[in-house]
């Protein structure tokens, strides 16, 4: 069965960095686009970044230049490197493959 397991969240000060990982299993990872979404309290879930099977990336305007999505098909893992974090980046971050969601990992940016 498809499983997506996120890790790497935590508490970080404004301006800091975190790297999220999403370990995938149960499907041919290299054949699918992968995405990161986030949901802040009281807000709708929003797309943060996506990476196609061929490595083409897309980003929300709010994270362009600060976040980088990447994938390692040998390790069946997708990453989200987050730099210059802001308090408004605070949210639960979810890994997504079509029809499947991970459980989420909490990112809190606060001094």
N, C-alpha and C positions, 0 to 999 in steps of 0.2 A: 504494500500500500504506500501511497505517496506520503512522505513526511518532510516537513520543513521545520528546522529547529534553529531559532535565532539565539545569539549570544553576544556579549560585549557591551551591553548597556550599563548604565550607572549614573553616578552623580559627578558632574564636572563643572568647573568654574567657567564663567563667560570668557571666551577667547581660547578655551581649551579644545582638545581633540579626543575623539573616540573612534574606534573601528568596530563596526558591527559585522558579524558573520552569520551566514545562513547555510547550514549543512543540509543538503537535500539527499533523499533516498527514495527508492521505490519507482523510479522512472529514469529514462535516458536523459540525463541532465543537459547534455550538450545540444539536444534537439529543441529546447524550449527557451523562449525569452523569460527573463526573471526581473522582478520589480521589487522595490522597496516603497512601502506606504507608511504613513504615520497618522496618528489620531491623537489630538490634544483634547483635554477635558472640555466638554461642551461643544466640540467642533466635529465636523464630518471628517471621515477618513480621506486623506489626500495622497495622490501619487507624488513621491519624492524623486525617484530616479528609476530608470529602466535600462536593461542591457539586452540586446537581441542575441540570437544564436551566434551571429557573426561578430559580436562585440561592439555593435553600434549603440551608443549611449544617448539617453535623453534625460533632462533634468527639469524640475520645477524652477521657475524663475527665482524663487526665494532662496534656492540653495546653489544656484550656478556660481562657479568659481570657488565654492567652499567645500562642496561634497564631491566625492568621486566614487562611482560604482565600478566594480570589476568582477570578473569571474575566473575561477580556476576549474576548468572542466575535468582535469585529472583528479581533483579533490572533491568534485561535485559540490562546490561551495561558491556562493556569491557574497561579495563584501560591500560595505558602505563605509568609506573613510570620510569622517566628518571633521572638518577643521574650522577654526574661527567660530566656534559654537556661540549661539546667542540664546538668551532666555526663551525667546519665541520658538526655538527648536525643541523645547520640552514637549515630549509626547511618548506614546507607545509606538514603537517602530515594528512594522510587520513585513515579513518576506512573503511574496506572492508569486505563484505560478498559476496559469490559467486554471480556475476552479478550485484552487487550494491555497489556504492561508497557514502561516505559522502561528504560534501562540503569542508572539510579540515579546519585545524586550523594552523595558522602560529606560528612557533617556531623560535625565533632569539636568538642566543647565541653570545653576544658581550659585550666588556667592554666599 
